[in-house]
């Protein structure tokens, strides 16, 4: 299954269950991806999170029902996942700019948020540098972030995790376990675990290639990363703008036209330093792939 088809399958799942609790992990499975990875790429490509898409679609549909039916506000609130009229009213007012009671007026002006439809269109005309790396299984020493695979994830959470690991000495500790023969060239990596992750509740980690030394820290663990083929994309520029732009190109331009597709393995972002504000900052994105 290619990435474009996978995203459409995930969106179709959300739309088919829009009045029910949405299983984020199940949506990601439709895209042949982990919950973390799917949500992250979805937000980069769309400009809003999967959670925001679900909320905005529900509020859009709720507004349409209020305007066109005699259904009570409380019934519509419950239908679209709100436990109380008060919580529904607050969300509805933020989205539409008017209260639910005002939406009953035929002259009310409401906002419509349309259903997403993924299409492959002629776009780009850009050049992208990349290389193919086929790697045997290797060990990664890391600190993992415990997040439920069915929880909404945002870029802010990941940024806070990096800040925490910088301030508590985790990054410094990881550096001493980096071997001389290192496929990531002495970089600290962010690891996004795919369908081969051993535990569903740990979708993201900060780590480094492991040299085998006994661990001295209780909060660090070592795991083996399965053998994979990777497409590696160099990224140069101020973060996070350059990083987000490259991710958009990878999934909207490179993969639709490539013989490769993401395989749901563990992906990496390799960072050589913390100087991410530099206009010349260099890092790499490693995406585990398979041939279509």
N, C-alpha and C positions, 0 to 999 in steps of 0.2 A: 504494500500500500504506500503511495507517495504522500508527502507531507500535506499537499493541498487537499487531497481527498480526506486525509485524517482530520484536518481542521474542520472541514465541512461536516464530517460525521459527528464531531464533538459539538458543533453548533446545533446540528439537528437534534442531538440528544437533549441539549438544554431546552430547545424550543418545545420538544415533545413532552417535557416534564416541567414546564415553566410555572405551573401552579402547585408543584410538589417540591419537597426539599431536594436540592440539586446535589448529587454526589460528585464532587470535584474529581475524585479519583476515577470514577466511571467515565466521566467526560474525557479525561486524559487518556484512558485506555482506548477510546475510539480513535484517538490521534496517535496510537502506538507510542505513548510517551509516559513519563512519570508525571504525577500531579504538579510537582514543583516546576519541572522543565516546561510543561505545556503552558502553565499559567504565566511563566516568565516570558516565553516567546509570544504568547497571545497579547500580552500588554505592550510589548515592544512593537509588534506589527500593527496593532489597532490603536494604540495611544490611550487605551483605558484597560482596566483590569477585567478579568472574567467576572469577578464579583460585581463590579460596576455595570457590566453589560446585563447581567441577570436582574439587578435592581432597576435599572433604567427601562428594560423591556417590560418588567412587571408593572412599573408605575405608568408607563405609556399605555399598556393594555387596560389597566385599571381606570385610567382617565377616559378612555374610549367607552368602557362599559358604563361608567357613571353618566356620561353624556347621552348614551343611546338607550339606556334601560331604566326600569323603575326599581332595580335592585337596591337594597339598603346598603349604606356605606359600610356598616360593620361586616356584612356578608362579603362584600368585595375585599375589605381589608383582610379578612381571614383567608379568603381564596388565594390571595397573592402573598401569603406568608407573614402577615403582621398580626401579632398576638393581641394588640389592643387598638381601638380607634385612635387613641392619642399618638401612638408611634406611627401609625399609618398617616395620620393627618400631618405630622411633622415632615415625614419623608415626601409626601405628596406635595406639600406646599413648597419645599425646597426645589423639587423638580419642576413643577408646573407653574409656580409663582402665584397660585391661588389655592384656597382651601378646598377639600373634597366637596363640601356643601355647595360651594360656588360653581363647581363643575356640573351641577344638575341644571344650571341655567343654559338654555339653548344657545345663548350668545357668548358663552364662556370661550376663552381662547386657551387651548391646551397645547402642550408640546407632544410631538410624536417622535419616538425613537425606533427606527425601523430595524427589522431583522437583518442580521448579517448574511451575506451570500458570498462565498469565496469563489473567485473566478481567476483563471489564468489569462492575463492580458499581455499584449506586447508592451514591454516597459524596459527601462534600463538604458542600454547602449553604453554602459559603464564597464570599465576594466576592473578586475579584482585579482589581487595576488593571492595565491594559495599553494599549498604543497600537500602531498599525500604521505602520511606516516603510518606504517603498519608496525604495531608494537606487541611484543609478547606480554603475558601477565606480569604485573609488577606490584610492589607493595607501597602503600601510601600511609604515612603517619598523619594523623588529623585530629581536629576537634570538630565534633558534629553539632549541628543545631537541631534540637528536637522540636519538630513541627508536624502536626497531624497531616497526613496526605490528603485529607478531606477538608483542610482549612484554607481560607483565602489567604494568599501570599502577596506581599507587596515589595517593591524595591527598597522601601524604607527599612523593612525588617532586616534585609540582607546587609544594608549599609551599617545598621546598628550592630550587627554581629561582627563585621569587620572592625568597627571602632572598638568594640568590647575586646576583641582578640588582640588589638594593638595596645590598648591600655593595660590589660592584665598580664602582658608578657608572653602571650601564646605565640605570637609571630616570632619573637626572639627565640623562644624555646624550639620552635619548628626548624629554624635555620641550622641548628647544630646536628640535625639528623639527615641533612641533605648529603647524598653521596657525591663523589667527584664525577662519576659517570652518571649524568642526570639528563633525562630526555627533555626536561623543562628548563634546562640551562640555569639552574640555581634559583628559579622563581618559586614564590609561594603561589599556590593555586587555589581557586575556588572550584569545588567539585559538585556538579549537579548530577545526582544519581538517577539512572533510568530504570528500565524494567528489570534489570539484573541486580538492583539494590537488595541487600540482604534484609533490611528492616524498613517497613513502610513509613515509620514515623521519623526517619532521619533523611530528609531529601537533600540536604546541603551540608557541605563541610569545607573547612579551610585547612589546607595541609601542604605536604611536600613529599617528594619521592623519599623513600626510607632506606637508610644505610645499614640497618640491622642492629644498631646499638640498643642496649637495654633502655627502656623508657624510664625516665625519672619523674615524670609528671602523671598524676592520677587521672587527669581529665583528657589525656591524649590516648588514642587507640591506633592500632595498625590494622589495615584491611588489604586484601589482595584485590587489585583491579583486573578483571578478565582481559584477555587479549582482544584487541580491536584494531580496526583500520580507522584512521582519523583524517579528516580534512582540516588542515591548520590554516587559519587566516591571520595574517599580521594586522595589527591595528595601531595606527599612529595618530595622535592628536589629544586634545584636552578631554578628560573624562568628566562626566559620562557621555557627553555629546557624541564623540567619535565612536565610542563603544556601541551606543544605541543605533547610530546610523549604519555601522557595519552589520549588526545583527539584522537590521531591516533588509539590507542587501542580500545577506546570506539566505534568508528564508523567502524573500519575495523575488529574487533574481537568480541566485546561484543554483539552489536546489531544483526549482522548476525546469531549468534548462540543462541540468547535470545528469550524468549517468548514476550519480550517487543519491542516496536519501538517508536521513537520520535513522539509526537503527534502535534507538532507545537505550543505548549504553550510557556509560558515565562520560559526561562532557566536562571540559576544563577551561578555565580562564587563567592564564599564566601571567603573573605580575612580578616584574623585576624589582620594583621599589614602590614606596608609598607616595611618590611625587606625582600624583595623578592630575594636578592642576597645570602641569607644564604643557605648552602647546606642542611639544615634540615627544610627549610620553609614548612609550612603545609597550605593547602587551600582545598576547596571542590568544585566540579562541580556538580550542580543539573540540571538534564535533565528531563523535563516534558515528560511523556510517557503514552502509552496505550498498552493494550495487542494486539498482532497480530491477 
